Amino acid sequence: MTGWFSRLFAHYEAYHAYGPPRLKYMGYLGAVTYIAFFFLRFTRKNPDLWDDLPFRAVAVLLFLGLGLKEFWPARLKPYYIRYSYLVLLYCLPTFTILVALERGGGVPAISNAFIVLCFLVMLTDWRNTLAMLAVGTALAAGYYALTVDDPRLPLDLIAQLPAYTLIVIGGNLFKFSTEQIDAERKLRATQALAGSIAHELRHPLAQVRHSLERMQKVLPAPGVPGQLAAVGPAEVDTLYRHLAHGEQAVQRGLQVISMTLDEVSAKPLDTVSFSYLSAAEVVRKAVDEYGYDGDDARAAVSVKVDEDFQFLGDETAYLFVLFNLIKNALYYLRLHPGTAVTITVGGQQVTVRDNGPGIAPEVLPTLFEPFRSVGKSGGTGLGLAYCQRVMKAFGGEIRCHSQPGAFTEFTMQFPPAGEQAREEHRQQVLDSARAVLADKRLLVVEDDAAQRVTTRHKLRSLGLVIDEAADGQRALEMLSRHAYDLVLLDLNMPVLDGYQVAQKVRQGQVPANRYVRIVAHTSEPAHLARVKTQRSGMDGFVAKPSAQLPLVQALQRALERRSTASPAGGRPLAARSVLLADDSAYNRRAVAAYLRDAGASVVEVDHGEAVLAALRAGAAFDAVLMDLNMPGLGGLDTSRAIRASHEAWSTLPIIALTAHSDSPAVQGARDAGMNGFLVKPVEAAQLYEVVAELTAVPRGPVAPSPLAQPTVPPSPPDEEALLNLARLESYQRLGLLEELLADYLPEIARLMGALEQAVAAQDLPRAQDTLHSLLGMSGEAGALALYQWVRGVYVPVLEEGRWPPADEWLPKAQALAVRTEQALREYGARHSGARATEG
């Protein structure tokens, strides 16, 4: 019986999981309506004012509780849905039928029943509509029979049963058909969007593959260690160039995804980050960095600058606008080899003109609407819509003029940037930089004396203490004698170039400045400079020649950002205290081990109330890491309670830990006041990065502990597919492998047994809870294949509230669990043996 009700209630819960807050609106509407209907009786002759007053007052109070959801205490909010179920059961069928029976039917009772029935159909799924009608009718009839001496059944009410039945059946059929239409529409939109994104990503992925193939050709052939051919400087330079092209292609792919998601969600641009940009410089940068299919495509694009101008905007967003327009213009290059694309800058506008096949006049009015793609199979149809949104955010506009068979021209018109506005912006940037850079010591390393003078002139208003070095060797000598906050380093110098200087600094040849912030000053293309400077341990780069503001902002960013050169054996979270909450002791143990290995002190609790108790006890924490799904007070409600406490700890950084990473989950965490989001199983590097960023701890790349690494036999082929070897190796490094495997393996077996029992009992809520625990456990245990399988089952079960469609899913899971257990035991035995041998 309990299992049947749990399944019934699960349908009701799923019905209200998404969409507008219908229950809250019903609470307000019900309270107002029940009060209004009470006073309407004064319009009748000889009204009976008090016959249902106690029952009506209870209904009004229950409705008010339903409407005032935001004012509920955090510890009670998890019970809101259950409360709403009882409210609807009492206030709709039970109350209405009881009043109708006590008054002997009549027209008001019949009309009230019609109204209540319509609301019940809207507010519940068909199963719970029938269940509430049955239970409510039984409760009302039972109370009426027990409290009235001569109970009678109103025949006029009974006569309306066919009409009531029609409302229930028709209403639910209408809802069902509407849901089917919505589901079909969503499915088609999802399929179209997924197919379009896949199409858009083919180009950058092909570029990545091309870069990898070129890198393979440069690398020496495999051979016996010690006998491999040396890679010369020219080959290294080529490798970096191909690596930069590959990274650039990946960046373009990520931009396609970001643009698509931003456009679908209509995410506005952040105007606070806008700065004044040179139209000519951004256009040249776009043409240089665009991922062309070949040399013929690059040769087809030319830039003509009639008159440069400045505009207020975001460089990344405008680059992507230009990338979109260049991509569209080159689309027909293979069919029309003579295609030429000219980008012209002048007169507060930028035009992109091609001599391709053109666009039909009837298409132009809808060209910038979302999901409109003209003659291009597989396009998302979002690119031009995004272009229009960006230009509107800049205060300008984009328009298209085309003549079929002749040309297509896109014109981007920018608002004029007044001299006063530009000067105010310049002063704001300088004031912001001055607050960070004042009294800091900067070493300018540049072999060109004129460049040194120019650079000093650009930086003179910031309050920096500036020293100069004319070559790399002189720079090392000065770095060995004085401590510096920043180094502005030219890369192309004779004898000792900038890369060699940075390498020697990071290797510790100048101990006092080993972790100084280094900004490269380079004329290399940005995508190539980014790869090479990062690999050299530098903290940023700025193009040469550079205007004043980009130079100032590059230095400011380098000083504000976390250094890329923290100590190799460093503890990135040293002196930090973290409160960790997860109802799974196994998940807590793994995350806590990572945190402690990084130097943090950790307090572990297993539910939200314990989090609040620890904070109220007065212990000082730097951050809270919290699982979203915990019994009692979950992570979201605990976060809301922390933010609403107005205590000193109400502003602590809160990081969500969850196995569910879809957009609603992320948005829900943000709405609850959380600052970060980590997906289980948590990886150490990502954990360190998020915690360090939110607690303002300087950090660097995650480096291995100085513990010796045992030499072990290679992993069996099947093991690599079953296990997350990187995670298991990190446990081994921390000395936790044997202990964790001893805990994890029995727990995974227990959860598989619990899952089998839940399936046998057809208890979906219990199966859902078990899958949730198994997801976290398998991820933390390094059971990669099992984790991926559980996630593939758990997410649809959670979102759709139904069993997986295939009957054989459980036997497959059991077989996978057996193989995983065997692989984990073998891994543990092999590594334990290797450690014993080393000892």
N, C-alpha and C positions, 0 to 999 in steps of 0.2 A: 504494500500500500504506500509506504514511504517512497519507494523508488518510483512508483507511478506519479505521485504528486511532484516529486523532484523533476521528473521529465516534463510534466505539465507546466510547472513554474519556469523551467528553463526556456520554454517557448515564449512565455510572457516576457521574461527578462530580455531575450534576444529581440523581441518585437520593439522594445524601447531602448535598445542599445545605441541606435543611430537616429539621426534625424532631429527635428526640432523638439524642444522640451514640452511635449504635449501634456504630460502629467502636471507640470507646473501651471500651465495655462488652464487646465481643467480644474485645478484647485481654486484659482481665483474666480473662474466663471461659476463653478458650483457653489461657492460660498455666497457670491452676489445673487445668484438665481434663487437659491433656497431661502434667502432673506426676503428677496423681492416677492416671491410667490406667497410667503407668509402674509405680507401686508396687502397683497391683492385681495385676500378674502374679506377685507374691510369694505370692498366695493359691493359685496353681496348682502342681501337681507338676512338678518338673524344669523350671522356667521358664528361657527363654533371656533373660538379663538385659541383654545388651549388643548385641543384633542391630541395633536401630534407634536406639541412644543418641545418636550424633552428629547424625543428622537430627532427632531429637526435641529435642535441646538447642538446635539452631538455631531450630526452630519456637517453642520457649518464649521465647527471646530476642526473636524477631521480634514475638511477641504482646505481650510486655512493652513493647516500643517503641511498639506501637499503643495500648496502654492509658495510657501515661504522656505523653500529648499535651501536657498543661499544662507539662511540664518541658522541652519541646523548646526549643532556642535560637531566638530570634525569626527569625534569618535562614534557619532550616530549616523553619519552620512552613508556608510556601507549598508545600512538597513533601510534606506529610503525606498528601494524598489519593493521590498517585502511589505513595508508600510502602505505603499500605494495600492498593492493588491487588496489588502484588507479594507482600505478606504473605498475603492470601487465596489467591492463586494457588498459592503454595508450601505453606502450612500446611493447606489444605483438600483440594483434589483431588490435587495432586502427591504430598504426603506419604502420604495415606491409601491411594491406589492403589499406590504403591511398596511400602509395608509389606504390603498385601494380596497383591501378586504375590510378594514374597520369602517370605512364609509359606505360599504355596500355597492361599490362600483360607481357608475355615473360617467358623464361626459368628461369632467376634469380628470378622473382616474384613468380613463382610456387614453386621453391625449398625453397625460404625463407618462404613461407607459410607453407610448410611441416615441416620445422625446428621449427617455432614458435608454430605450433599446437602441436608438440610433447612436447615442454617445458610446454605449457599451461596444457596439460593433466597431466604431472608430478607434477605441482605445485598447482593444484586445485582439489577439489572433482568434481564429474561429474556434479553436479547442477551448480556450479560456472563456470565450463568449458563452459557449454551451455550458461549461462547468459553472461559471458564475450564475447563470440563469437558473440552473438546476439547484445549486446550493442556496442561492438567495431565496428562491421560491420555497424551498423546504424550510428554511429558517423562519421566513415570514409566516408561512402557513402553520408551522408548529407553534410559534408564539401566539398567533391568533387563536388557534384551537384551545390552547391552555389558559388563555386569559379572558375569553368571551364565553358567557353562559350558553348562548344559542348561536354558534358559528354557522354562517351561511356563505355559500359560494355565489358571487355576483355573476349572473348569467350573461349580462351584457359584456362583461370582461372576457368570459369564456368564448363568447361569439366572435371576439377579435383574434382568437388564436391563429386562424389561417393568415390574417394580415401580419401578425407578429412573426410568424414562421417565414413569410415571404421577405420581410425586412432582414431577418437573420441570414437567410440563404442568399438573397439578392445582394445584400451589402457585402457579404464575404466573397461572393463570386466576383463582384466588381473590384474589391480589393485585390483578389487573387490575380485577375486579369491585368490590373494596373501594375502590380508587382512584377508580373511576367514581362510586360512591355518595358518597364524600367530596367529589369534585369537584362533583357535582350538588347536594349539601347546601350546599357553600360558595357555589355560584352562586346558589342560591335565597336564602340568607341575605344575600348581597351585594346581590342585586336588591331584596330587601325593605328592607334598611337604606338603600340608596341612594334608593329611592322614598320611604321615610319621611322621610329628611333633606330631600329635595327638597320634600316636602309641608310640613314644618315651616318651611322657609325661605321659602315663598311669602308668608307673613304679613309678616316683616320686609322682604322685597324689595318687597312692595306698599306698605309704609310709606315706603320709600326713594323709590319712584316718586312717591308722593303728595307727599312733601316737595319733590322736584325740580319737580313740576308747579306747586306753590304758589310756589316760588322764581321760576319762569319768569314767573308772573303779576305778580310784584313788580318784576322787572327791567324797565328801559326798553326800548322797541322798538328794533331795530337801526336804525342810520342812518349818515350820513357822520361820520367821526371829527371831533370838535370841535363837532358839532351834536347830540350825544346829550343826552337829558333828564337832569337831575341827579336823583340818588337822595337823598331826604331822610332825616333821622334816624329817622323812624318806619318808613320802608321798610327801612332798614339793620337796625333792631331786628327787624323781621319776618323778614328774610333769615336773621339769626342764629338766630331761633327755629326756622325750618324746617330750617336746617342742623343744629341740635342734635337735632331730632327724627329727621332722617335718620341722623345718626351714632349716635343711640341705637338705631335699628332695626338698623343694621349690627352694633352691639355685641350685640344680642339674637341675631342670626343666628349670630355667632361663639360665643356662649354655648351655643346649641343644638348646634353642632358639637362644642364642647369637652365638654359634658355627655354627648353620645352616645359620643364616643371614650373618655372617662373611665369611663363605665358599661360599655362593651363590654370594656375592658381591666381593669376592676375596680381602677382607680387609686385608692389611698387618699388622703384629705385630709391636708394638711400641718398637723398639730395644733400645730406650733411657732408658726405665725402666728396662732393663735386669740387673741382678745381679748374683754373683757367688753363686751357690747352691750346697748343698751336695746331691749327687745322692741317697745315702742310706736314708737320712732323708726325702727326697721328696717321695721316694717309700714307706717308712713306713707310712708316712702321708696319701698317697693315699689309702693304704690298710686299714688303720684305719677309714678313713672318707668315703669310698665307701658305697653306700646304698645297702646293701645285702638284698636279699629276705628272708633270714632266717639263722639260725645258721649253717645249713649244707653248705650253700654257703660260709659263712665266714670261716668255717673249711677247705674248699677246697683250700683256697689261702694261700700260704706260701712265706716267703721272705728269700733269702739266700744272704748274703753279703760276697763275697770273698775278695773284696778290694774296699773301698769307694773312690770316686773321686769327683772333683768339675767340674761344667760346667757353662757356662754363658748363662742365659736364664730367662724366666719368669715362676715363680712358678705356677701361676694359669693356664697358658696355658699347662704346662707339666702335671699338675695334671689331667687335662681333657684328655690329651693323654692317660695317664695310666688308667683313668676311662673307656675310650673307649675300651682299650685292655682287661681289666678285664671283662667288660660287654660281649664282644665277646667270651672270653674264657669260661664264665659261662653259655652261652646261652643254651648249650645242657646238663646242669647238670641234669635236670629232666629226660631226656631220657637216660642219662648215669650217674647213681648215683655215679659211681666210679671216676668221673672226678676230676683231681687234677691240680691246676694251681700253677706254681712255677715262682717267679720273682727273677732273679739273677742279682746282681750288681758286676761288676768287669771288669778290662781291658778296661776302657773308654767306656763301653757299658752296657746297661740294656736289659735283655732278658725276655720275657713273654712267657712261654711254657705251653701248656696244652696237655693232652692225649685224646682229643676229636676226632671226626670223621675225622678231617683233611680237606684239601682243594684240589680240583682237579688241576692237573698241568696246564691245559689249562686256568684256571681262574687266576692264579698267575700274569701273565703279566699285567692284567688290574685291579688288586685288589685295587690300590690306586687312581683310577680315580673317579671323582665325580659321584654320583648317581649309584654306583655299590654296590649291596648288594648280598651276596652269601648265599643262603639257609636260609635267615631270612626274613620271611614275615613281611612287614610293616616297615622295617628299612629305614632310609633316604638315606643310601649309601653315606653319607657325612663324617662319622666319620673317616674312614681311610684316606680320602683325607685331612681332617683337620690335622690328625696326621703327614702326610707327610709334609704339609706346615709348621707346627710348627717346626719339626725337621730341615727342610731346613733353617728356620729363625735362628735356633740355630747354624747353620753351620755344622750340622750333616746329618744323613740319617736314614731311617727306611727301613728294608727289611723283607721279609717273606720267611720262608722255611717250607714246610709242606709235610707230607707223609700220603695219605688217609688211614684211618683206624688206624693210629698210633699216630700222634702228629701234632701240629701246633706251630711254634715258630716265634715270632716277635722279631727282634733285632734292638735296637736303638743305633747307633754308634755316639759318641760325639767327637768333636775335642779336642785335649789335651789343657788344660789350663796352660799356662806357668806361672812360679813363678813370673816373672816380671809383667805380665799382671794382675795377682791376686793382687799383692802388689799395683799396680797403682790404681786398682779399690777400694781396701781397703782405700787407702789414699783419693780418691775422696769422698767416703762415709763419712769418718771421717771429712774431710774439710767442707763438706756440713752440717754435724751435728754440727760441732764446731761453724759455723756461726750463728746457731740458739740457741744453748745451752750454749755458753760461758757466764760466769758470772751469770747464772741462779742458783737458789738454789733448791737442790734436797734432799728429805728425803727418805732414804732407810729403809724400815720396813721389818725386816727379823729376825726370831728367831734363825737361824743357823749362828753362828759367822763366820764359814768358808765361807758361802755363801756371807756374807757381805763383807769380805775381797776380795773375788773373784770379786764381782760386782764393788767395788771401783777400783780395778786394771783395769778392762775393761773400766772404764769411766774416768780414770785419765788424758787422753790426751785431753779432751773436754773443759777444763776450767770451769767445774761445781764446785759450792760450795756444798759439800756433807756432810749431817748429817746422823746419824744412830739411829735407834730405834730397841730394841731387842724384843719388843712385841707390841700389839695393844694399850694397855693402855699408855705405854710410848710414842707411836706415837701421841696419842691425846693430851698428855701434851705438847709435843714439838710444835704441830700444833696450840695450843692455845697461845703459846708465840711468835712464829716467823711466818712471811709470807713466804710461799714457792711457787715456780713456778711449781714444779713437785713432785709427790710422787710415788715411786716404791714400790708396796705393795704386800707382800707375802699373799696368801689367806689362807693357812693352818697353823694357829698358835694356841697354847693353850690359854684358857681363853677368849680372844677377837680375833676372826679370822678377816681376811681381809674384808669379806663382812660386818661384824658388824662395823668395823672401817669406811668403805666407807659410810655406812648408817648414822652413827652419824655425819660424816663430812657434808654430803649433807643435813642433817636435821638442820644444823646451830649450832651444839654444839661447833664448833670452828669457830666463825664468820669471822675471818680474812682469813680463808682458805676454806670457804664454796664452792667456785668454782675453787679450785685448780685442775690442771690436774692430774688424777690418772691413773697409768698404773699397771695392775695386773701382778704379777709374779707367774705363776701357772704351775703345771704339769698335769692339767686336759686336756682332749682332746679338740682340738681347737674349734670344733663346740659347745661343751657344755660350754666352757669358754666364748665364744662370747655371748651367750644368758644370762648367769648369770652376767657377768660383765656389760653388757649394762643395765640390769635391776637394777643393783646396782648403776648406775650413774657413772661408770668408763669410761675413755676415750680411753682405749685400753688394750691390754694384750700381753704378750710375754711368750713363752714356757720356762719351767724350766726343765733341764738346757738349757742355751742359749749361743750361741756363741757371740762374741763381736758385730759383725755387726747387727744381728737381734735386739739385745738389744738397740743399739744406734739408729737404725732406728725407733724402736717402741717409744722411748722417743721423737725423733724429730717429728714424725707424731702426737703424742699427743699434742705437744706444738703448732704445726702449724694448726691443725684442729680446727674447731669451737667446743667449749665446749658442752658436753651433759648436762651440769648442769647450765644453765642460770637461773636467778631468776624466781620463779614460776609465779609472776605477771609481768614479764619483758615485755619490748617493744622492740622486736628484730630489728626493723628498726629505732630506735630513732636517731634523728639528721640527717636523710637521706632525700634528696629531690629528688622526682621522677616526671618525665614528662610523663603523661599518654595520649595516643592518641587513640581514637576509635570514629568512626562516629556515634555510637549508644550511646546516652546520658544515656540510662538505663544500658548498660554494664559498662560504665565509672563509674556510680554512685556506683555500687556494688564493683568494684575493688578498687576504690578510698576509699570507706569506710573501706575495709580490710587494705589498706595501712596506712590510718590515725590511725586506731585502733592499729596498730603496731608501731606507733610513727613517721611515715614518714610524711613529708609535700608533698602535691601533687598539681601539676598544670595540669589542664585538657584542652585538645584541641581536635578538631574533624576531622582533616585531616593532611596530610603530610606537606603541605606548612606551616601550623600553627606550626608544630614541628620545622621546620627550622627557622621560624621567632622567636620563643621563644628562641632557642639556639643562634641566631645572636644577640638577644637583650641583651645578656650578663648575663642572670640569671645562677646561678651555680646549676647544677643538678648532681646527682650521678648515675642515670640510666634513660633509656628511655624504657617505655612499650608501644608497638605499635601494633595495629590491622593490619593484612596483607591486608585485603580488605577494603579500604577506597576510596571514590570518589576522582577523580583528581589524586593526587600523593599518591599512595598506600604505604603500609609499606615497601615492598621490595625496591622500588625506593627511598623512603626516607632514608632507611638505606644506600643504595649505595651513596646517596648524602652526608650523614653525613661522611661516611668513606673517600669520595673523597674531602672533604672540606679543609683538612690540617689545620683546626682551632684547638684551644685547646680542643674543645669538640668532635673532630673527633674520639677519642678513647673511648668515653663513652660506658659503657655496654648497649647493645640494646637487649631487650627481646621481642620475637614475641608472639602475642596473636591471636589465630586462632581456628576456629572450625574444620579445616581440618588438620589431623595429619598423613597423609600418608608419605612415604619416600620421594617422590619428593618435598612435601611441606617443610619438615624438611631440605632437602638438599638445596632447594632454599633459605631458610632463612639463612643457613650457608654461601652459596655463596654470599649472599648480605651483609655479614659482621655481622650478628646477633650472639649474644653470648648465648642466651637461648631461650627456646621454651615452651610456656604454652598453653594447650588446653582448650578452653572454654567448659563449664563454669569453671572458675578458682576457685580452692579450696584454702582456706586461707593458709593451712599448706604448700602446694606446692609453692604458691606465695611467702611466707616468706622465704622458703628455697632457692629458685632460686635468689631472689633479694638480700638476705643476702650474699649468696655465691659470687655473682658477684660484690657486693660492699664491700666485706671483712668486714661485720658486724658480730661480734660474736652473735650467736643465739642459742636458745635452743628449746625444743619442744613447740609447740603452746599451750599456757595455757589460760584458760578462764579469761575474764575480771572480776574484783572484783564486777561487778554489780550483784545484786541478781537475782537468777534464779526463775521465777514464777513456782508455782506448777500448773500443768494443767492436765485435764483428759487424759487418754490414747487415742492414735490415732485410728480412725476407721481402720479396716483391709484394706479396699480399698485405704485409704489415703496413707498408706505406700508404695503401689505399684505405685501410681500416683505421689507422691511428693518426693522431696529430703529433708527429714526432717532435716538433719544436716545443710544444707544450710539455711533453713528457721529459724532454731534455732540460727544460727550465726547472721542473720539479726535482730532477736529479741534481742539478747544480745547487739547488737550495737545500738538499739533503732530505727532501720530503717524499721521494718517490715510493719507497717501500711502505711508509706509513699511510700515504694517501691511497695507494692501490689496495692495501689491506682494508681500508674503509669503503672505498668506492665499489669494488667488485661485489661484495655481499649486498650493498645497497641497490646496485643496478639489478641484481638477481631478484631482490625483494620487490622492486618496482615492476619488473616484468611479470612477476606472479600476481601483483595487485592489478595490473592491467588486464591480465587474462581473466581474473575474477570479475572485473568490471564489465568486460565484454560478455562474459557468460550471463551476467545479471542484466545486461542491456542498460547499465547505469551510466548514461553519457556524462553527467556532471562529475562522477567519480573518475571516469576514464580521462576526462579533460584535466582534472587535478593531477592525476598520475602522469599523464603525458607532460604536463608542465614541469613536474619534479624530475622526470626522466630526461627532459631536454636539458635542464641545468646540470644534472648529474653527469650525463654522457659528455657534455661539452667540457666540464671541468676535468673529467677523467681522461681527456685526450682521446675519447672514442669517436673519432671524426665521422666515420661512415654512419654509425648509429645516431649520432647527433643530427647529421643531415637528414637521415630518414625520419627521425622523430619530428624535426622541424617541418618537414614536408607534410606530415600528417596533422600535427598539432595546430598549425595556423588555420587550415580550413575548418577543423573541428571547432576552434575557438570562434572564428568569424561567422561560420554558417550554422553552428549548433546542430550538426548532424554527423552520423557515422561516416567514415570513409567509404566510398562507393564499392570498392573491391572486397570480396569476401576473404581473400587469401592474405590480406595485409598483416594480420596478427601472426600467422605462421612464418611469414617472411621476417617479421621483426624478431621473433624468437630465434630463428636460425641465425640472423645477423648478430644478435646478442651473444649467442654461444660462440660464434667465430671471434667476436670482439673480446670476450672474456679470455679465450685461449690466447689471442695475440697479446693482450695486456700481460697475462701471466708469463708468457715467454719473454716478452720485453723486460719485465721486472726481473726474471731469473737471470737473463743474459747480462743485464747491466749490474745486477748485484754481484754476479760472478766476476765481472770485469773490475769492479771496485775492490773486491776482496783480493784479486790478483795484484792490483796496484798497491794495496795496503801491505 
